């Protein structure tokens, strides 16, 4: 058991010069050539900026968000209303060409590539996964039904969320050293958690495999496939799997590492892109772009699997919210959070890019949906709660056995309450409420209980859907 392990979108160009209204003294510079090359009408929007501000003003992450609301026009073109805002007003605003990790939105891109490969006759999503594995590798089965590629695209393969052999040397860049050999060995050793096609279970593992298969089917490395299929035809001039980005930040504002992915596995979450890149890609989702791609993207929106939890397209999730069904995908890495939402009825879409892991404190999904429906609140900033002077950290000191052999040691260091679990390094937890302390980055919440005399007698850990309790003792033995 680990507590402190990372959980693991042709007309005139309209751009305001310099100051964005509603941004205090924050100033953004645009690159007109980027948007003009893509043929998208661009406007700076006070409304979009104010929505971002409502979500992150003074947020503890100090995140900078670039966002856009896109509308397919009656003349067939697309108008994009952009906004930029930083939680810390002293930070320099991003521009439309600032690059972000888009995380799992890369999967939706891969879904579109799969629809394109199918149209070209290079693969069939009804093929069994077994047809694509190396010699000597047997794909696991739950009963008699094989895993098909369509099951993997819809997160209904029954494969676990992560490959068993994903044991990173650097937990803050968890996919960097994972090898193709480990990928296939993890498949051979995997145990399915459900019958293929029967149950939704989000699987990064499946999309690592799909990335490798797409490269094999196309005959080129995955990086080249994304370049040939998406980046070049759509004018996504800043997009790639490598290169500099905005500084990635944790939800608490600490600098963290970029995430890197092994060759031919990057479709799981490896794309780095700018707002202008995403505008080009999302415009094509709305039908504005090369016909071969817009046709493939329309196919990728179609529901392939209907499950109790959610209807799923070619990686896209269909989300019913307040009377509308949105086609969506979000993404999160160690220092970024992203959301794309499309309303096919109104032909609108929203893009939100953040250089902080805001999914740890409320995400950016609501902000994207708010840009499409003002009745949906955009979310609120996360602000640290000051610990009252009356709190005595020594009240919590001790050892708490949550399961046999797994003990949490609670102590203080440099004025902070610290948690150290058996076999793990120590980490700080911050005051959240009376007798409640959290480590946001790791999704761990510790709730201490007191007896009638006011003494702390136990703690309950809430993390990743688990609830573990242990009584307090004052010594290790």
N, C-alpha and C positions, 0 to 999 in steps of 0.2 A: 504494500500500500504506500502511495506517495501523496502527501498533502501539498507540498510545494513543488509541483510539476506543472508546467504550462498547459492550460487547456487548449490540452492540445486539440454608353449610349452617345437653285441658281438665282441668287438674288443679291441685292445690295447688302453691304456689310455695315452694320450700325454699331459703333463702339463709342462709349463715352471716354473722354480723355482724363486720366488721372483719378480724381476723387470719386468714390462711390458713395452716394447719399446713404445715410443711415449707418455709416461705418466709422463714425467719429473721425479720427485722423488717419485711419488705415487707408492706404493707397494701393491700387493694383495697376500694373501695366499689362496691356494685352499685346498679342502678336497678331496683327490683322492678316498677315499672309497665311497663317495656319488655317484660320476659319475660311478665308476667301478661297483657298485652294480646295477646300472641301465643299464649297457652295452652300453653306449654311448661313442664314441670317442670324446675326448675334447682337443681343442687346444686353446692357448692364441693367440689372433689375434691383430696385430698392426692396421690392416685396420679397424676392428670394433671399437677399442679404439679411433682411430683418428676421426671416424665418430661421436662418442659420444662427443669427445672434441670439434669438430666443432659446436655441438649443445649447449653445456653448459659451455664452458670455460669462467670463470668469470661471469657466470649468477648470477643475483641478488638473486636467490633462494638458492645458495650454495648447490644445489642438488648433490647427488651421484647416478650415473646410473650404473646398471648392465645390459648388453645386450648380445644377442647371435644370430648368424645366423646359422640355421640348414640346412643340406642337406641330403636327403635320398640317400644312395649310391647304386651303381649297385649290390652290394652283399646283399642288403636288410638292411644293418645297417644304422646308422645315425652318421654324423660328426657334432659336434657343435664347432663353432668358437666364443670364448668369448671375451668380452672387459669390462673394468671397468674404470670409470673416475669420479672425483669429480670437481665441479665448483671451489671450493676453494682447491688449491693444498696442503694446510696444513691439510686437512681432511684425516683421515684414509680411505683407499679404502674399499668398501664392498668386501665380498667374495661370492663365489657361494652358500654359505649357509646363507647369510644375508637375513633376512625376510622382505618382503614388503607387504603392503596391495595391492591387485590386483584389488580392486573395482569391476566394472561391468564385468570384464573378468570372474568373478564367474558365471555370467549368461550363458556364453558359456559352462562352466563346467556343469551347470544345464541342458542345452540343451542336452549334451551328456548323462547325467544320465537319462533324459526322454527317449531318444532313446533306452537306455539299459533296462529301465523298460517296454517299449513297447515290446521289443524283448522277455522279460520274461513273457509277458502276464498280467502284473500287472496294466496297464492302456491303454487307447486308446485316442490319441490326438484329435479324432473326437467326443469325449464325450462333452456334454454341461458342462460348469462350474457349472450349477445348481446341477448336480449330486454329487458335492463334497462339497457343502456348508452346514453349520449346519442347523438343523431344525429351521424354522421360518425366515430364511434369503432368501429374494427374489432377484435374480440377475437382475439388470436393463437391459432393452432392448431399442434399438434405434427405432426399428419398430417391425417386427415379427421374425427376425432372432436372435437366441440365441448366446451368446458368447461361442465358443468352446475353448478347451485347445490349439488347434493349433493357434487360433487367438492370444492368450496370448503369446505363444512362439515367434510369429512373430511381436509383437507390432502392431497388427491390431485389437485389441479387442474393441477399442473405449473408453477404460478406461482412466481416467486422468493420468497424469504423477505420481502424488503422492496421497496417501489417504488423504481425507479431515480431518481426525482426527489425522494426524501427526502434533502434536503441542509440540515439544520437550522442556523439561525443560532446556536443555543445547544445544543451537543451534550449537555449535561446535562439538557435538556428536549426530546428529539429530535423529538417529534410535534407540538409546539405550533403551529408556523407552517406546517404542511403544508396545502395547499389542495385543494378538490375538483377544480379544474382540473388540478392536478398529479397527482391520483389517476388521473383518466381518461387523461391524456397518458402516464402511466407504464404504464397498461394497454395503450394502443395501441403503445407502444414495446417491450413486454416480449417476451422469448423464453422459451418454455416449456422446462423442463428435463426433462420426461418426458411421455408420453402421459397425458391426463386419465384418472383412475381406476385407473392402473396402479401408481403408486409413492407412498409416503408422503413428503411433504416439507413440514415445518412452515412455514406461511406467514402472517405478520402481514398481508401485502398482501391476501391473500384475505379476511381478516376485516375489513379496512378497507372493502373493496368490499361485503361482506355487510352491514355496518353501514349503509351508504348505501342499499342495496337494501331493507333492512327498513324504513327510514324512508319510502321511496317507496311500498312496498307497504301500509303502515299508514296513510299520509296524514298522519302527525304527525312532528315531529322525534324523533330517537332518544332524547333525554333524556326526552321525554314518553312515548314508547313503553315504556321501562323503568319509568317511574313508574306508568303505567296497568296494565301487565301484571304487574309484579313487586312494586314497592315498596309500593304502596297495598293491594293484595289480601292481601299477606303481612305487613303491618305492619312493613316495613323502614324505620323512621322516620329512621334516620341515613344511609341510602344515597343517593348522588347521584354525578354526575360532577365536582362542584366542592366547594369548601369546605375548611375546616381539617382536618388530620389529625394523627396523631402525628408528631413530628419524624422525617423520613426520614434514614437513616444509611447510609453505605457499610459494607462488610464490615470495614473497619478503624476504624469509629466516627466518621468524619468526617461533618459535616452536609452533606447534598446537597439538591437541589431536588426538589419534587414534579413529577410528569409530568402534562402537560396535553395534551388531544387536541382536534382540530378538530371542529366540529359534524358530527354524523351519521357519525363515524368512531370514536366512543368504545368501541364494542363490542369493539375489538381489545384493550383493556386499561385502560379509563378509570374503572371503578367504584371509588368510595371507600365503605367500609362498615365497620360495627362487628361485634363478635362476636355481639351479639344479632341484628343483621340477618342474618348468615350462618347462625345457628341457625334462623331462620325459613325461609330459603331452602332449607337442607339438609333440614330437617324435611319440607318439601314434596317433596324428592327421595325421601324415605322413604315418601311417600304420605299425609302429614299436612298438610292444607290444602284450599283450594278445589278441587272436583273437576275443573274445567276445567284448572287448572294441574297438578294431580298427574297427570292423564292425559297432558297434553303432556310433562311431565317424564319420565314412564315411557317415552314414545315416544322422547324424546331420548337415552335410555340405550341404545336398540337399536343394534346394529352395522349401520352403513351401508357400511362398507368393510373388507375383510379384506386386509391387506397383509403382506409378509414381515416388516416391522418391528413393526407393531402393528395391532390391530383398533380401529376408530374408530367412535364413535357420532356424534351431532349435536354435534361438537366434543369430546365426552368421549373419553378414552383408556382402553382396557381393559387393565389391567396384571396379568399373572399373577405372583404372588409367593408362594413357599413353599406351593403347593397351593391358594391362593385367587386368584380373579380380582376385582380391585378396579376400580371405575369412578372415574377420577381426573381431576383437572386441577390444575396448579400455576400460579403466577404470579410474575413478578418485574419490578419497575421499578427505577429508579435507587437507591431507598432502602427497598424493601419486598420481602418474600418471603412467599408464601401457598401453602397446599396444602389441597385437599379430596379425601378418599378415602371411597368408599362400598363396603361389602360387602353386596351384595344378598341373599346367602344368610342372613346373620345379622341383616340389617336394622339394621346399625350404620353409623355414619359418623364421620369425624374432620375437624376444622377446625383449621388452624394459621395464625395471623396474626403476622407479624414486621415490626417497623419498621426492619429493616436488610436489606441485599442479601445475605442468607446463602447464596444460590445461588452466590456467588463462593467460598465456603469449605465447601461440603458440603450446602447447601440444607436444607429442612425436610420433604422428602418422607418420609424415614425416620422422623422424629418422628411424622408423621400415621399412618403404617402401624404404628408401635410402639403407638400408642393403640388400635389394633384387633387387634394380635397381639403380645403381650409377647415372643415369640421373635425379633422383628425389632428389632435394636438401634436406639435413638433417634438415633444420631449423637453426635458428640463436639464439644466447644467448640474453636474455633480460637484459639490463643494465640500471640502473637508469640514468635519464637525470638531470644534475645539473641545478638548477634554476638560471638564470642570476641575477646578483646583481641589475640590473635595474628594476626587477619586484617588484612592491609595492603591498603587500598583501591587504593593506587597500582599494585598488581600487575595490576589490570584496566584501567587507563587505556589508551586508544588508540582506533583507528578500525577497524571491522569491516564489510566490504562483504558483505551477505547475498545480494543479487542485484545485477547490474550497475546502477550508478547509485544504489543504495539502501544508504546507509552508516549504521551506528550508532556514534555517538560516546559513549564511556564516560568519565566524569570524576567528580569529587567536588564537593559544595557543602554547606557547613555540616555536615560530617561524614557526609553521606549519599552513597551511590553514585547517580549520575544517568545516565540514558540519554536521548540525543537522536538521533532518526532524521531522515533527510533530509526537510526541509520540514515538520517537526513540532516542537512545543514540547518542552522537556525534562520529564522526570518521574522521581521517585525510585523506586528498587527496594530492597527490604529483604532482608536475609540470611535464607535458608531452610535451607541446608545447606552443606557444604564446597563452595565454588566455584559455588554456586547462589543466584541472587537473583531475586525475584519482584515484580511489581506486581499484587496480587490484584484490584484494582478493574478492571483491564483484561485479566485472564487471561493475562498475559505472564510467561513463565518463561525466564530466561537461565542456561544452563549453560556455564561456562567450562572449557576443557580446558588441561592443562599438558603440557609435554614432559618428558623424563626428567630434565632439569636443574631442573624445578620452575617453569619460566617459563610464564606464560599465553600460549598461541599462537593460540587461536581461541575462538569462542563459538557456541552453538546456541540459537536462539530457538524456543520451543514456544508456539504460540498458535493457538486456534481450529482445532485439528487439523493445523496446518501445522508443519513442521520446517525451519528455514532456518539454514544455517551460514555463517560467514565467518571468514577468517583475520585475525589482529591485525596492524595496522601502527601505528607510533608517531606518524606524522604524517598530516595530512589528505590530502596529495597522494600 
